């Protein structure tokens, strides 16, 4: 390989079949903390303003959700490194035009290094938290490997190395500082909290009456909503004005204990999302 080839090679790395990211990001139990992750993201003032002004998710909630899922699948490498690289570049490109002035008169840009890193940071936090609460906590040696993979993915997404915490311990300090000092209760946070109190509208081409969809979707919506509140740092529950009683905490802890107890008997098809499981099987066949 020539020096020119090395210079042209994209920075960072897209996760592959042997990565811990594939396993932890592909664990379906991460869905339990999904609402908390979204609130963490939009509580950053730059992210919240960008979503409010540019996302259009209110007009097409299913479309926005499905596009986000597709994008995540791609840049996590489940469809191959080349497609992951293309998606990482596409994300960087589309965020160039997301800028404006928020409700407090503060100028923002989606490629603000702090905000861009923060969204990626919630991915790592979500993986670690899902394992800690609902599965088996990630031991320190594995966390170091996972962190190194997360850093490589950050570089592939265009995050500058000087902005990335140097170690897992530094990352946890950074995360706590962001939660305690930077995140805010903004209009996008309020909107998402309100939307979480009722199910998504029926999906496109839903064949039954709306009330039938509501009857099916309302129970899991309420359960996921409660789990999302439970997964938030207590300081944010208070900052966002989210009610959380001693009874809520007891039920949440009981649910976590039940999920952890079941972790040891989960075989691969029951542990991972269908897309992650198929990608792992395909990689094994390729070998």
C-alpha positions as YAML, in Angstrom:
chain: A
units: angstrom
residues:
- id: 1
  name: UNK
  ca: [0.00, 0.00, 0.00]
- id: 2
  name: UNK
  ca: [1.41, 3.38, -0.98]
- id: 3
  name: UNK
  ca: [1.52, 6.47, 1.21]
- id: 4
  name: UNK
  ca: [-1.14, 8.04, -1.04]
- id: 5
  name: UNK
  ca: [-3.45, 5.06, -0.47]
- id: 6
  name: UNK
  ca: [-3.08, 5.46, 3.30]
- id: 7
  name: UNK
  ca: [-3.90, 9.16, 3.05]
- id: 8
  name: UNK
  ca: [-7.05, 8.42, 1.05]
- id: 9
  name: UNK
  ca: [-8.27, 5.69, 3.37]
- id: 10
  name: UNK
  ca: [-11.28, 6.94, 5.39]
- id: 11
  name: UNK
  ca: [-10.68, 7.58, 9.08]
- id: 12
  name: UNK
  ca: [-12.08, 5.29, 11.71]
- id: 13
  name: UNK
  ca: [-13.81, 1.97, 11.18]
- id: 14
  name: UNK
  ca: [-17.33, 0.69, 10.62]
- id: 15
  name: UNK
  ca: [-18.20, -2.16, 13.05]
- id: 16
  name: UNK
  ca: [-18.00, -5.69, 11.69]
- id: 17
  name: UNK
  ca: [-19.16, -9.19, 12.61]
- id: 18
  name: UNK
  ca: [-16.55, -9.67, 15.34]
- id: 19
  name: UNK
  ca: [-17.29, -6.36, 17.04]
- id: 20
  name: UNK
  ca: [-18.91, -5.93, 20.42]
- id: 21
  name: UNK
  ca: [-20.95, -3.09, 18.92]
- id: 22
  name: UNK
  ca: [-22.77, -5.61, 16.72]
- id: 23
  name: UNK
  ca: [-23.71, -7.62, 19.79]
- id: 24
  name: UNK
  ca: [-24.66, -4.85, 22.15]
- id: 25
  name: UNK
  ca: [-26.32, -2.52, 19.63]
- id: 26
  name: UNK
  ca: [-28.16, -5.53, 18.20]
- id: 27
  name: UNK
  ca: [-29.58, -6.59, 21.57]
- id: 28
  name: UNK
  ca: [-33.34, -5.94, 21.36]
- id: 29
  name: UNK
  ca: [-33.47, -5.04, 25.05]
- id: 30
  name: UNK
  ca: [-31.93, -1.72, 24.13]
- id: 31
  name: UNK
  ca: [-35.46, -0.75, 23.07]
- id: 32
  name: UNK
  ca: [-36.37, -0.47, 26.75]
- id: 33
  name: UNK
  ca: [-34.14, 2.59, 27.09]
- id: 34
  name: UNK
  ca: [-34.88, 3.96, 23.62]
- id: 35
  name: UNK
  ca: [-37.14, 6.76, 24.81]
- id: 36
  name: UNK
  ca: [-34.57, 7.85, 27.38]
- id: 37
  name: UNK
  ca: [-31.88, 7.92, 24.69]
- id: 38
  name: UNK
  ca: [-34.02, 10.13, 22.47]
- id: 39
  name: UNK
  ca: [-34.71, 12.55, 25.32]
- id: 40
  name: UNK
  ca: [-31.02, 12.67, 26.17]
- id: 41
  name: UNK
  ca: [-30.25, 13.60, 22.57]
- id: 42
  name: UNK
  ca: [-32.83, 16.36, 22.13]
- id: 43
  name: UNK
  ca: [-32.11, 17.84, 25.57]
- id: 44
  name: UNK
  ca: [-28.89, 19.16, 24.09]
- id: 45
  name: UNK
  ca: [-29.84, 22.70, 22.99]
- id: 46
  name: UNK
  ca: [-28.32, 22.35, 19.51]
- id: 47
  name: UNK
  ca: [-29.95, 18.98, 18.84]
- id: 48
  name: UNK
  ca: [-33.29, 20.11, 20.24]
- id: 49
  name: UNK
  ca: [-33.32, 23.23, 18.06]
- id: 50
  name: UNK
  ca: [-32.29, 21.29, 14.96]
- id: 51
  name: UNK
  ca: [-35.03, 18.71, 15.45]
- id: 52
  name: UNK
  ca: [-37.64, 21.40, 16.07]
- id: 53
  name: UNK
  ca: [-36.73, 23.38, 12.96]
- id: 54
  name: UNK
  ca: [-35.64, 20.78, 10.43]
- id: 55
  name: UNK
  ca: [-36.77, 17.20, 11.12]
- id: 56
  name: UNK
  ca: [-40.44, 17.29, 10.08]
- id: 57
  name: UNK
  ca: [-41.12, 14.22, 12.23]
- id: 58
  name: UNK
  ca: [-44.57, 15.44, 13.24]
- id: 59
  name: UNK
  ca: [-45.77, 15.32, 9.64]
- id: 60
  name: UNK
  ca: [-44.36, 11.82, 8.98]
- id: 61
  name: UNK
  ca: [-43.65, 10.06, 12.25]
- id: 62
  name: UNK
  ca: [-43.55, 6.54, 10.79]
- id: 63
  name: UNK
  ca: [-41.39, 7.61, 7.89]
- id: 64
  name: UNK
  ca: [-38.97, 9.43, 10.19]
- id: 65
  name: UNK
  ca: [-38.78, 6.44, 12.53]
- id: 66
  name: UNK
  ca: [-38.15, 3.95, 9.73]
- id: 67
  name: UNK
  ca: [-35.53, 6.16, 8.08]
- id: 68
  name: UNK
  ca: [-33.70, 6.49, 11.41]
- id: 69
  name: UNK
  ca: [-33.74, 2.72, 11.90]
- id: 70
  name: UNK
  ca: [-32.46, 2.14, 8.35]
- id: 71
  name: UNK
  ca: [-29.69, 4.69, 8.81]
- id: 72
  name: UNK
  ca: [-28.60, 3.13, 12.11]
- id: 73
  name: UNK
  ca: [-28.52, -0.36, 10.60]
- id: 74
  name: UNK
  ca: [-26.30, 0.94, 7.81]
- id: 75
  name: UNK
  ca: [-23.72, 2.95, 9.76]
- id: 76
  name: UNK
  ca: [-23.41, 0.17, 12.35]
- id: 77
  name: UNK
  ca: [-22.21, -2.04, 9.52]
- id: 78
  name: UNK
  ca: [-24.91, -4.71, 9.52]
- id: 79
  name: UNK
  ca: [-25.12, -4.37, 5.72]
- id: 80
  name: UNK
  ca: [-21.40, -4.25, 5.11]
- id: 81
  name: UNK
  ca: [-18.56, -1.80, 5.52]
- id: 82
  name: UNK
  ca: [-19.02, -0.06, 2.18]
- id: 83
  name: UNK
  ca: [-22.66, 0.74, 2.84]
- id: 84
  name: UNK
  ca: [-21.73, 1.83, 6.37]
- id: 85
  name: UNK
  ca: [-19.11, 4.23, 4.99]
- id: 86
  name: UNK
  ca: [-21.61, 5.69, 2.54]
- id: 87
  name: UNK
  ca: [-24.19, 6.25, 5.26]
- id: 88
  name: UNK
  ca: [-21.65, 7.87, 7.57]
- id: 89
  name: UNK
  ca: [-20.68, 10.27, 4.77]
- id: 90
  name: UNK
  ca: [-24.34, 10.95, 3.95]
- id: 91
  name: UNK
  ca: [-25.12, 11.81, 7.57]
- id: 92
  name: UNK
  ca: [-22.23, 14.22, 7.69]
- id: 93
  name: UNK
  ca: [-23.33, 15.86, 4.44]
- id: 94
  name: UNK
  ca: [-27.01, 16.34, 5.33]
- id: 95
  name: UNK
  ca: [-26.11, 17.89, 8.69]
- id: 96
  name: UNK
  ca: [-24.11, 20.63, 6.98]
- id: 97
  name: UNK
  ca: [-27.31, 22.52, 6.14]
- id: 98
  name: UNK
  ca: [-29.02, 22.10, 9.52]
- id: 99
  name: UNK
  ca: [-28.49, 25.45, 11.20]
- id: 100
  name: UNK
  ca: [-30.43, 28.43, 12.45]
- id: 101
  name: UNK
  ca: [-31.34, 30.41, 15.57]
- id: 102
  name: UNK
  ca: [-33.19, 28.78, 18.47]
- id: 103
  name: UNK
  ca: [-36.03, 30.20, 20.56]
- id: 104
  name: UNK
  ca: [-33.53, 31.83, 22.95]
- id: 105
  name: UNK
  ca: [-31.75, 33.60, 20.10]
- id: 106
  name: UNK
  ca: [-28.75, 31.26, 20.14]
- id: 107
  name: UNK
  ca: [-27.25, 30.34, 16.81]
- id: 108
  name: UNK
  ca: [-26.83, 26.62, 16.22]
- id: 109
  name: UNK
  ca: [-25.35, 24.24, 13.65]
- id: 110
  name: UNK
  ca: [-25.89, 20.47, 13.61]
- id: 111
  name: UNK
  ca: [-22.17, 19.88, 13.02]
- id: 112
  name: UNK
  ca: [-21.30, 21.71, 16.22]
- id: 113
  name: UNK
  ca: [-18.62, 19.32, 17.58]
- id: 114
  name: UNK
  ca: [-20.14, 19.14, 21.06]
- id: 115
  name: UNK
  ca: [-23.62, 18.33, 19.76]
- id: 116
  name: UNK
  ca: [-22.44, 15.88, 17.10]
- id: 117
  name: UNK
  ca: [-20.37, 13.99, 19.67]
- id: 118
  name: UNK
  ca: [-23.22, 14.03, 22.18]
- id: 119
  name: UNK
  ca: [-25.61, 12.18, 19.88]
- id: 120
  name: UNK
  ca: [-22.95, 9.52, 19.29]
- id: 121
  name: UNK
  ca: [-22.23, 9.39, 23.05]
- id: 122
  name: UNK
  ca: [-25.84, 8.41, 23.75]
- id: 123
  name: UNK
  ca: [-25.30, 5.31, 21.57]
- id: 124
  name: UNK
  ca: [-22.52, 4.05, 23.84]
- id: 125
  name: UNK
  ca: [-24.39, 5.03, 26.98]
- id: 126
  name: UNK
  ca: [-27.48, 3.21, 25.74]
- id: 127
  name: UNK
  ca: [-25.56, 0.00, 25.02]
- id: 128
  name: UNK
  ca: [-23.89, -0.02, 28.43]
- id: 129
  name: UNK
  ca: [-27.07, 0.90, 30.26]
- id: 130
  name: UNK
  ca: [-29.19, -1.77, 28.56]
- id: 131
  name: UNK
  ca: [-26.70, -4.45, 29.57]
- id: 132
  name: UNK
  ca: [-26.38, -3.13, 33.10]
- id: 133
  name: UNK
  ca: [-30.11, -2.90, 33.73]
- id: 134
  name: UNK
  ca: [-31.64, -5.67, 31.63]
- id: 135
  name: UNK
  ca: [-28.90, -8.21, 30.90]
- id: 136
  name: UNK
  ca: [-25.36, -8.74, 32.21]
- id: 137
  name: UNK
  ca: [-23.22, -5.67, 32.94]
- id: 138
  name: UNK
  ca: [-20.29, -5.20, 30.57]
- id: 139
  name: UNK
  ca: [-17.08, -6.03, 32.49]
- id: 140
  name: UNK
  ca: [-14.25, -3.46, 32.43]
- id: 141
  name: UNK
  ca: [-12.05, -5.37, 29.98]
- id: 142
  name: UNK
  ca: [-14.89, -5.70, 27.49]
- id: 143
  name: UNK
  ca: [-15.91, -2.09, 28.03]
- id: 144
  name: UNK
  ca: [-12.42, -1.01, 26.97]
- id: 145
  name: UNK
  ca: [-12.77, -2.99, 23.74]
- id: 146
  name: UNK
  ca: [-16.29, -1.64, 23.16]
- id: 147
  name: UNK
  ca: [-15.04, 1.88, 23.79]
- id: 148
  name: UNK
  ca: [-12.23, 1.51, 21.27]
- id: 149
  name: UNK
  ca: [-14.77, 0.35, 18.66]
- id: 150
  name: UNK
  ca: [-17.06, 3.27, 19.52]
- id: 151
  name: UNK
  ca: [-14.15, 5.70, 19.04]
- id: 152
  name: UNK
  ca: [-13.39, 4.21, 15.62]
- id: 153
  name: UNK
  ca: [-17.04, 4.59, 14.63]
- id: 154
  name: UNK
  ca: [-16.99, 8.19, 15.87]
- id: 155
  name: UNK
  ca: [-14.05, 8.92, 13.58]
- id: 156
  name: UNK
  ca: [-15.86, 7.26, 10.67]
- id: 157
  name: UNK
  ca: [-18.83, 9.53, 11.32]
- id: 158
  name: UNK
  ca: [-16.57, 12.56, 11.08]
- id: 159
  name: UNK
  ca: [-16.13, 13.36, 14.77]
- id: 160
  name: UNK
  ca: [-12.70, 14.88, 15.40]
- id: 161
  name: UNK
  ca: [-10.41, 12.87, 17.67]
- id: 162
  name: UNK
  ca: [-9.53, 15.83, 19.88]
- id: 163
  name: UNK
  ca: [-13.17, 16.08, 21.01]
- id: 164
  name: UNK
  ca: [-13.44, 12.41, 22.03]
- id: 165
  name: UNK
  ca: [-12.75, 11.45, 25.68]
- id: 166
  name: UNK
  ca: [-9.52, 9.48, 25.89]
- id: 167
  name: UNK
  ca: [-10.69, 6.58, 28.06]
- id: 168
  name: UNK
  ca: [-13.91, 4.94, 29.28]
- id: 169
  name: UNK
  ca: [-13.44, 6.63, 32.66]
- id: 170
  name: UNK
  ca: [-13.06, 10.01, 30.96]
- id: 171
  name: UNK
  ca: [-16.18, 9.25, 28.92]
- id: 172
  name: UNK
  ca: [-18.24, 8.62, 32.06]
- id: 173
  name: UNK
  ca: [-17.02, 11.90, 33.58]
- id: 174
  name: UNK
  ca: [-17.86, 13.69, 30.33]
- id: 175
  name: UNK
  ca: [-21.32, 12.11, 30.22]
- id: 176
  name: UNK
  ca: [-22.12, 13.10, 33.81]
- id: 177
  name: UNK
  ca: [-20.93, 16.66, 33.19]
- id: 178
  name: UNK
  ca: [-23.15, 16.95, 30.11]
- id: 179
  name: UNK
  ca: [-26.18, 15.66, 32.01]
- id: 180
  name: UNK
  ca: [-25.62, 17.90, 35.02]
- id: 181
  name: UNK
  ca: [-24.50, 21.09, 33.31]
- id: 182
  name: UNK
  ca: [-25.44, 21.16, 29.62]
- id: 183
  name: UNK
  ca: [-28.74, 19.41, 28.95]
- id: 184
  name: UNK
  ca: [-31.91, 21.45, 29.23]
- id: 185
  name: UNK
  ca: [-35.68, 21.20, 29.30]
- id: 186
  name: UNK
  ca: [-36.50, 22.68, 25.89]
- id: 187
  name: UNK
  ca: [-39.48, 22.75, 23.55]
- id: 188
  name: UNK
  ca: [-38.47, 19.53, 21.77]
- id: 189
  name: UNK
  ca: [-38.15, 17.70, 25.09]
- id: 190
  name: UNK
  ca: [-41.64, 18.88, 26.05]
- id: 191
  name: UNK
  ca: [-43.05, 17.80, 22.69]
- id: 192
  name: UNK
  ca: [-41.55, 14.31, 22.89]
- id: 193
  name: UNK
  ca: [-42.79, 13.84, 26.44]
- id: 194
  name: UNK
  ca: [-46.29, 14.81, 25.31]
- id: 195
  name: UNK
  ca: [-46.15, 12.53, 22.27]
- id: 196
  name: UNK
  ca: [-44.98, 9.63, 24.44]
- id: 197
  name: UNK
  ca: [-48.27, 9.73, 26.34]
- id: 198
  name: UNK
  ca: [-50.12, 8.31, 23.35]
- id: 199
  name: UNK
  ca: [-49.27, 5.73, 20.70]
- id: 200
  name: UNK
  ca: [-47.91, 6.48, 17.28]
- id: 201
  name: UNK
  ca: [-50.62, 6.92, 14.66]
- id: 202
  name: UNK
  ca: [-51.52, 3.74, 12.75]
- id: 203
  name: UNK
  ca: [-48.80, 2.69, 10.33]
- id: 204
  name: UNK
  ca: [-49.29, 3.31, 6.61]
- id: 205
  name: UNK
  ca: [-51.90, 1.07, 5.01]
- id: 206
  name: UNK
  ca: [-53.23, -0.04, 8.42]
- id: 207
  name: UNK
  ca: [-56.29, -2.12, 7.39]
- id: 208
  name: UNK
  ca: [-58.41, -1.80, 10.56]
- id: 209
  name: UNK
  ca: [-60.17, 1.13, 12.27]
- id: 210
  name: UNK
  ca: [-58.05, 3.55, 14.28]
- id: 211
  name: UNK
  ca: [-59.52, 2.37, 17.60]
- id: 212
  name: UNK
  ca: [-58.24, -1.14, 16.88]
- id: 213
  name: UNK
  ca: [-54.72, 0.20, 16.49]
- id: 214
  name: UNK
  ca: [-55.04, 2.19, 19.72]
- id: 215
  name: UNK
  ca: [-56.11, -0.89, 21.62]
- id: 216
  name: UNK
  ca: [-53.07, -2.80, 20.40]
- id: 217
  name: UNK
  ca: [-50.49, -0.01, 20.70]
- id: 218
  name: UNK
  ca: [-51.50, 1.70, 23.95]
- id: 219
  name: UNK
  ca: [-50.29, -0.95, 26.48]
- id: 220
  name: UNK
  ca: [-46.73, -1.28, 25.05]
- id: 221
  name: UNK
  ca: [-46.59, 2.50, 24.65]
- id: 222
  name: UNK
  ca: [-47.27, 2.97, 28.33]
- id: 223
  name: UNK
  ca: [-44.81, 0.28, 29.37]
- id: 224
  name: UNK
  ca: [-42.02, 1.65, 27.16]
- id: 225
  name: UNK
  ca: [-42.81, 5.16, 28.37]
- id: 226
  name: UNK
  ca: [-42.39, 4.15, 32.00]
- id: 227
  name: UNK
  ca: [-39.20, 2.23, 31.25]
- id: 228
  name: UNK
  ca: [-37.84, 5.25, 29.42]
- id: 229
  name: UNK
  ca: [-38.47, 7.48, 32.43]
- id: 230
  name: UNK
  ca: [-36.83, 4.89, 34.67]
- id: 231
  name: UNK
  ca: [-33.73, 4.85, 32.46]
- id: 232
  name: UNK
  ca: [-33.23, 8.62, 32.67]
- id: 233
  name: UNK
  ca: [-30.75, 10.02, 35.20]
- id: 234
  name: UNK
  ca: [-32.77, 11.15, 38.26]
- id: 235
  name: UNK
  ca: [-31.54, 14.72, 37.83]
- id: 236
  name: UNK
  ca: [-33.16, 14.82, 34.37]
- id: 237
  name: UNK
  ca: [-36.42, 13.34, 35.59]
- id: 238
  name: UNK
  ca: [-36.58, 16.24, 38.02]
- id: 239
  name: UNK
  ca: [-35.47, 18.80, 35.44]
- id: 240
  name: UNK
  ca: [-38.10, 17.61, 32.96]
- id: 241
  name: UNK
  ca: [-40.83, 17.45, 35.60]
- id: 242
  name: UNK
  ca: [-41.45, 13.73, 35.08]
- id: 243
  name: UNK
  ca: [-43.34, 12.06, 37.91]
- id: 244
  name: UNK
  ca: [-41.50, 9.07, 39.39]
- id: 245
  name: UNK
  ca: [-42.77, 7.57, 42.63]
- id: 246
  name: UNK
  ca: [-41.28, 5.04, 45.04]
- id: 247
  name: UNK
  ca: [-43.73, 2.53, 43.58]
- id: 248
  name: UNK
  ca: [-42.49, 3.28, 40.07]
- id: 249
  name: UNK
  ca: [-38.91, 2.69, 41.22]
- id: 250
  name: UNK
  ca: [-39.85, -0.61, 42.89]
- id: 251
  name: UNK
  ca: [-41.65, -1.89, 39.79]
- id: 252
  name: UNK
  ca: [-38.80, -0.76, 37.55]
- id: 253
  name: UNK
  ca: [-36.20, -2.55, 39.67]
- id: 254
  name: UNK
  ca: [-38.33, -5.70, 39.74]
- id: 255
  name: UNK
  ca: [-38.61, -5.66, 35.95]
- id: 256
  name: UNK
  ca: [-34.84, -5.23, 35.65]
- id: 257
  name: UNK
  ca: [-34.21, -8.16, 37.98]
- id: 258
  name: UNK
  ca: [-36.57, -10.37, 35.98]
- id: 259
  name: UNK
  ca: [-34.84, -9.47, 32.72]
- id: 260
  name: UNK
  ca: [-31.38, -10.10, 34.18]
- id: 261
  name: UNK
  ca: [-32.52, -13.47, 35.52]
- id: 262
  name: UNK
  ca: [-33.64, -14.49, 32.02]
- id: 263
  name: UNK
  ca: [-30.41, -13.36, 30.39]
- id: 264
  name: UNK
  ca: [-28.53, -16.59, 30.94]
- id: 265
  name: UNK
  ca: [-31.02, -18.70, 29.00]
- id: 266
  name: UNK
  ca: [-31.48, -16.46, 25.97]
- id: 267
  name: UNK
  ca: [-30.17, -18.10, 22.80]
- id: 268
  name: UNK
  ca: [-28.98, -15.92, 19.91]
- id: 269
  name: UNK
  ca: [-32.30, -15.70, 18.00]
- id: 270
  name: UNK
  ca: [-33.98, -14.48, 21.21]
- id: 271
  name: UNK
  ca: [-31.18, -12.11, 22.21]
- id: 272
  name: UNK
  ca: [-30.73, -10.03, 19.07]
- id: 273
  name: UNK
  ca: [-32.98, -8.12, 16.73]
- id: 274
  name: UNK
  ca: [-33.83, -9.99, 13.51]
- id: 275
  name: UNK
  ca: [-31.56, -7.72, 11.46]
- id: 276
  name: UNK
  ca: [-28.58, -8.18, 13.79]
- id: 277
  name: UNK
  ca: [-29.17, -11.92, 14.04]
- id: 278
  name: UNK
  ca: [-29.35, -12.30, 10.25]
- id: 279
  name: UNK
  ca: [-26.17, -10.26, 9.80]
- id: 280
  name: UNK
  ca: [-24.31, -12.47, 12.28]
- id: 281
  name: UNK
  ca: [-25.53, -15.66, 10.59]
- id: 282
  name: UNK
  ca: [-24.60, -14.30, 7.16]
- id: 283
  name: UNK
  ca: [-21.11, -13.42, 8.40]
- id: 284
  name: UNK
  ca: [-20.62, -16.91, 9.79]
- id: 285
  name: UNK
  ca: [-21.73, -18.50, 6.52]
- id: 286
  name: UNK
  ca: [-19.31, -16.25, 4.63]
- id: 287
  name: UNK
  ca: [-16.42, -17.66, 6.61]
...
